[in-house]
Amino acid sequence: MSRADRARVGAYGAAVCAAAYGSMKLSQALGANALADKDPLPPHLREMLLDRHPLFVASHWLLACAAAVGVVVALASVRPWGARFPRLPLRVIAWTLGVFMIVRAVGTWESGLVGDSLLLAGLRDAPAEHTELAFMLARWDLLLWSPFFLVWGICWAMTGRRLGRRDPADGGHGPATIEHNPTTVGHDPTAVGQGPADDGQGPNSNERDPAVVGQCPNSDGHGPEADERDPDTDGCGPADDGHVMGDGDGHGPGGGGFAGAR
């Protein structure tokens, strides 16, 4: 499995776990038990939970909404519409949740995988007044809650890593991140003026357009009639420059003595 595929699995896994946890909390907020009696809380807090204390009811609604936000954050790293959201806040959320859930799952001396294993192995003592309850909750936490939060936390960590890349749709390794688009970076000949018509390198670059620059054959001296100027405009036509036979300035047959009659 490629790195991009693993990142997608992590993002979708985080979304699935968030949806499952949110559904459970929504059910508890609406009055269902939904594993509330298996929640590894201290005895006095567990009683408040089962008695539907207003604080716990409010926490159920809050956690259900937070889980819905978690689904959006996780899917934003793999779905195209996720590009609308800024990467940094999503990445902070993903990494924060990932670290918190992994730490909660691993636990301490009295909770999590470590605490539950020590209790069930007889390496630490259970409370004398709640021994049976402590063992029951430890088994549920060891087999359900701690593995669930561990998997969820790992998925969040993978999602946070994915969000650290450029492109949320492909892990930052797609064409959009390694190939320059001619229409966006200025390599399009029509966009930067490097076409044959405007950089002087094309086949017509040395042939100027007479209609554009005003260099018609009769005005720049390079046309076929450049040396035969209009006798009506500058007086240098065949009738007055003396190089052809004419009558104008004495250089023709009647005035310059260069004609055959002289």
Secondary structure, DSSP 8 states (H G I E B T S, - for coil): --HHHHHHHHHHHHHHHHHHHHHHHHHHHTT--TTGGG----HHHHHHHHTT-HHHHHHHHHHHHHHHHHHHHHHHTTSGGGGGS-HHHHHHHHHHHHHHHHHHHH--SSSHHHHHHHHHTTSS---GGGHHHHHHHHHHIIIIIHHHHHHHHHHHHHHHHHHTSS-TTTTT-SHHHHS--HHHHT--HHHHT-STTTSS-STTTTS--HHHH---TTTSS-STTTTS--TTTTS-STTTSSSSS-SSSSSSTTTTS-STT-
